[in-house]
Amino acid sequence: MTETTPLAPSTAEAAAATERLAAWVIGALTTIVIGAVALVIYMPHGAHAAGSSGLPAINASLNATATVLLTTGYFLIRRRRIAAHRACMIAAFTASSLFLITYLIHHAQVGSVPFHGAAWLRPVYFGLLVPHIVLAALVVPLALTTIHRAWRGRFDRHRQLARVTLPIWLYVSVSGVLVYFLLYHSGR
């Protein structure tokens, strides 16, 4: 009979502790990201010109890049090209992370940018924007958890969550590009 000493936790206990820590870190990162976005959008700003920065175009390019990488990664995993899939998904996460950084920088400078397009486009714009915002907040913990599961080799759970994460992440990336065009190129 083998006894487990208090100083040597079992493998199952160690795995559970790792998962709890990961959940805590993912929750903390999600809270920080959502809080930072809310802060830069809603805090008072000086008289910055909303059109004076090239960052919105960079943001749209990063969203488009993430879209291409996510789609490519999906097709690669369907063909069982695991290493290439992994590289695409890490690159997509990197593009989305760079997007978040440049988005925060831009909106820290200008705050919320009002829609100045044609009146008939306003419902289209807000019809894209509202689910984009909600799903962008949701995709943060989904993407982090999906990546964590792959990192830990829990491919059964990774695959199960990826089926939910991918369409949401794709919607956020594609709608981000469309929101950019409607906000900055729809008839100012």
KAKA-V40899 format. One record per residue. N is the residue number from 1. RES is the residue in one letter. PSI is psi in whole degrees, -180 to 180 (999 if undefined). OMEGA is omega in degrees with one decimal (999 if undefined). Layout:
N|RES|PSI|OMEGA  N|RES|PSI|OMEGA
This chain:
1|M|130|-179.2  2|T|135|178.1  3|E|145|175.0  4|T|125|178.7  5|T|155|179.3  6|P|-22|-179.1  7|L|-15|-178.3  8|A|90|-179.7  9|P|153|179.1  10|S|164|178.3  11|T|-41|179.6  12|A|-40|178.3  13|E|-41|178.7  14|A|-42|178.1  15|A|-41|178.5  16|A|-41|178.2  17|A|-39|178.1  18|T|-43|179.0  19|E|-39|177.0  20|R|-43|178.5  21|L|-44|179.0  22|A|-44|178.9  23|A|-41|178.2  24|W|-46|-180.0  25|V|-44|178.8  26|I|-43|177.0  27|G|-42|179.2  28|A|-45|178.6  29|L|-41|178.1  30|T|-46|179.2  31|T|-42|179.3  32|I|-46|-178.8  33|V|-49|-178.7  34|I|-41|177.6  35|G|-42|179.4  36|A|-42|178.7  37|V|-47|179.2  38|A|-41|-179.3  39|L|-49|-176.6  40|V|-27|179.2  41|I|-41|-169.5  42|Y|-6|178.1  43|M|153|179.8  44|P|143|-179.7  45|H|159|174.8  46|G|-167|-177.9  47|A|67|177.2  48|H|141|177.1  49|A|123|-176.1  50|A|-28|-177.3  51|G|9|-172.4  52|S|-3|-174.9  53|S|148|173.2  54|G|-1|-176.6  55|L|-38|178.0  56|P|-39|177.8  57|A|-38|176.4  58|I|-43|178.2  59|N|-46|179.5  60|A|-40|178.0  61|S|-40|178.0  62|L|-39|175.7  63|N|-42|178.4  64|A|-41|177.7  65|T|-44|177.6  66|A|-40|178.9  67|T|-48|-179.7  68|V|-43|-178.7  69|L|-42|177.6  70|L|-44|-179.8  71|T|-44|178.2  72|T|-44|178.8  73|G|-40|177.8  74|Y|-48|-179.0  75|F|-33|178.1  76|L|-42|-179.9  77|I|-32|176.3  78|R|-26|178.5  79|R|9|177.9  80|R|29|176.0  81|R|78|-168.4  82|I|-47|-178.3  83|A|-42|178.7  84|A|-39|176.1  85|H|-49|-179.8  86|R|-46|-179.2  87|A|-43|179.0  88|C|-42|-177.2  89|M|-37|174.8  90|I|-41|178.0  91|A|-39|177.3  92|A|-42|177.6  93|F|-40|177.5  94|T|-45|178.6  95|A|-43|179.1  96|S|-36|177.3  97|S|-42|176.0  98|L|-39|174.3  99|F|-49|-178.0  100|L|-43|-179.8  101|I|-49|-178.5  102|T|-33|175.9  103|Y|-46|179.6  104|L|-41|178.4  105|I|-49|-178.3  106|H|-50|-175.9  107|H|-19|171.3  108|A|-29|178.9  109|Q|-40|-170.4  110|V|-14|-177.6  111|G|-152|179.2  112|S|136|-179.7  113|V|118|-178.0  114|P|152|177.3  115|F|126|-180.0  116|H|16|-178.7  117|G|-177|179.3  118|A|146|-176.8  119|A|-36|-178.5  120|W|-21|178.2  121|L|-16|-177.0  122|R|-49|178.3  123|P|-34|177.4  124|V|-47|-179.9  125|Y|-53|-178.3  126|F|-28|175.0  127|G|-31|174.3  128|L|-41|-172.7  129|L|-45|-175.0  130|V|-53|177.3  131|P|-30|177.0  132|H|-47|-178.8  133|I|-48|-178.5  134|V|-47|-177.3  135|L|-30|175.9  136|A|-39|176.7  137|A|-39|-179.2  138|L|-33|-175.1  139|V|-23|-179.8  140|V|-59|179.9  141|P|-31|178.6  142|L|-49|-178.9  143|A|-44|180.0  144|L|-41|179.9  145|T|-41|178.5  146|T|-45|178.6  147|I|-43|179.6  148|H|-43|-179.7  149|R|-40|177.2  150|A|-43|-179.4  151|W|-39|-178.8  152|R|-1|179.1  153|G|18|178.4  154|R|66|-170.9  155|F|-27|175.7  156|D|-47|179.5  157|R|-34|176.6  158|H|-50|-178.2  159|R|-43|-179.4  160|Q|-46|-179.5  161|L|-33|-179.8  162|A|-31|178.3  163|R|-24|176.3  164|V|-43|-174.9  165|T|-46|-174.5  166|L|-52|-179.0  167|P|-34|178.4  168|I|-46|179.9  169|W|-40|177.0  170|L|-43|178.2  171|Y|-45|-178.9  172|V|-43|-179.0  173|S|-47|-179.2  174|V|-46|-179.3  175|S|-29|175.4  176|G|-41|177.5  177|V|-44|-180.0  178|L|-41|177.1  179|V|-42|177.4  180|Y|-50|-178.2  181|F|-41|178.5  182|L|-37|-177.3  183|L|-39|-172.2  184|Y|-11|-175.3  185|H|29|-178.1  186|S|44|171.1  187|G|41|175.2  188|R|999|999
